[in-house]
Amino acid sequence: MKYKNYSRQEPKWAKTRLQIKCDFCNVLFWEDRSKVKKHKRHFCSTKCYSDYRKEIMPPEEQNSWKGGISSYEAHKRWVKKNPERMAHLKARRYARKKGAEGNHTLEEWQELKEKFNYKCVHCGLKKILTKDHIIPLSLGGTDYIENIQPLCRSCNSKKWKKLTYENPEQLT
């Protein structure tokens, strides 16, 4: 009985793969043909890719490139340019931490302020407005827009976690 010599035959996966040289360490490895066509550079491991990025790759080709500034500096600039978006994100994080049901968008908050003509619901003055939960989150209120009213900082601080003000006739 004769045995076939399989060692000289190419494996089945060799038809779909190519042997390629790592761009960092020059080791030969097998890569799918589709990836060879798709990618500009090829690496034998994630460690080689990581080392390549740290040592050789120019910063403008990296995903984190922000025009010559660090990602930390870019984030600081974004926060400074978008104070309202930042306040909204902080408020959503607080509501999630409290376990409140629901949420609302920044656009809904803008519409609510516009509906009240950018005035505080309690004192009626045009000041910088803050979100006040009519039923506070600490007392089981939701974070839906229906449970939010625009109040200035001083009125919001006076209300604190009460359900209503001391003098309900002042509400407009």
N, C-alpha and C positions, 0 to 999 in steps of 0.2 A: 504494500500500500504506500502510495506516494503522498507526501504532505506538501501543500502549497506553501510557497515562501511569501508570507504576507508582509514581511519586513521591508520589501522593496516597493510595495504598492503605497501610493499616497493615501493617507487617511481620508475618509469621506468629507470631513470638515475643511480639508485643504482646498476644495473647489470654491468655497465661499470666503476663504481667508487668504491674506497675503502676509509674507514675512517682511517685516519692516524694521528699520533701525530707530531706536529711541533718540529723540532730538536732544536729550540732556546727557545720558550716560553711554550712548552708542551701542547698547545691547540689542541684539536681534530678538524680536518677539512677533507673535502672530496677532493680526488685527483683521476685523471684518472688512470686506471690500467696501461696503457702504460707508463705513467710518473713515476709511482712507480717502475716499472721494470728498467726504463732507468736511473733514477737519484740515486746518492749515498745518498744524504741528501734531506729532504723535509721541506719546510717552508710554513706557512700559509699566509704570505704576503711578499712583497718586503722589507718592513721595517725590518721584522725579519731576512731576508737574509742579508741585509745590516749590521744590528747590529751583526749578527753572524760573518760576515767577519771581522768587526772591532775588536771584542772582543775575539773571540774564534779560528777562523780558522788560522792554521799555515801559515806563509807567503809563504812557498814553495808550498803550494797547490793553491795559488791564481794566477789568470791569469796574473797579472802584475809582477810576480816574475822574477827577473833578476839576480839570483845568489847572493843575499845579498846586492845589490846596489839599490838605488832608480831609478825610471823610468826616472827622470830628468838626473841623472848621466849616465844612459845607453844611453839616447839620445845624451848627450854631447860626449860620446865616439864614437857613430856611426857617428856623424857629423865630428869628427876629423879624423876618418878612411876613410870617403868618401867625400873628399872635392869637387871632380869633380861632383859627383851626386848631392851634395848640391847646387853647382853653377848652375847646369842645372835646378834644381827645382826652384831656385830663379828667373832664367831667364824666365821660363815658367809662373811663377806667375806674373812677370812684364808684359809679353806679354798679358796675360789675362786681367790684370788691364787696359792696354792701349786699349783693345778691338780688338787686332790683330786677323786676320783670320788664322786658321791653327795652327799646332805645329809640332815638330820633336822629335825624340827620341835621347837619349844619344848615342846609337849605330850609328845613322846616323851622329852625330857630330864627333864621333871617326873616322868613315870612311872618312869624309871630311878632317879632319886633316891629316890622312894617305895619302890621295890623293895629298895633297900639301906638303908631306914629312915633316910634322910637322914644316913648315916654315911660317912666316908671308907673306901674299899675297903681301903686299905693299913693305916692306923693304927686304924681303928674308932672314932674320936672324932666326936662331933657338932659339926662346924664348918661354916663357909661352904664350900660345895663348888664346885669348878671342873671343867670338862670336860677329861679327859685322853684323848688318842687312844692306845689300846693299842699299835698300830703307828703311830708318829708320821707326820704328813703329810710331813715332810721325808725320810722313808725309804719313801715310796710308799703310806702308809696311806690308807684311805678316810674319808669323813666320814659314813658310815652309822652309825646308833645302835649297831649291833653292835660297832663298833670304839671305842666310847666308854665310859669308866668314871668314876664320880664320885670325885674325890680332893680333899683339902683343899689349900690353897695350898702349904704346906710340903712335903707329900709329892709334889705335882706338880712343884715346883721341884727336889726331890731326884732324881726320876726323869729329868727333862729330856728328852732324846731317846733314851734307852735303851729297848730292847724290854721288859726286865724289871728288877726291883730287884736290888740286890747279893745280898740274902738272900731267895730265893723262898719260903721257909717262912713268912715273915711275911704273905704274901698270904692273905686270908680268902675 
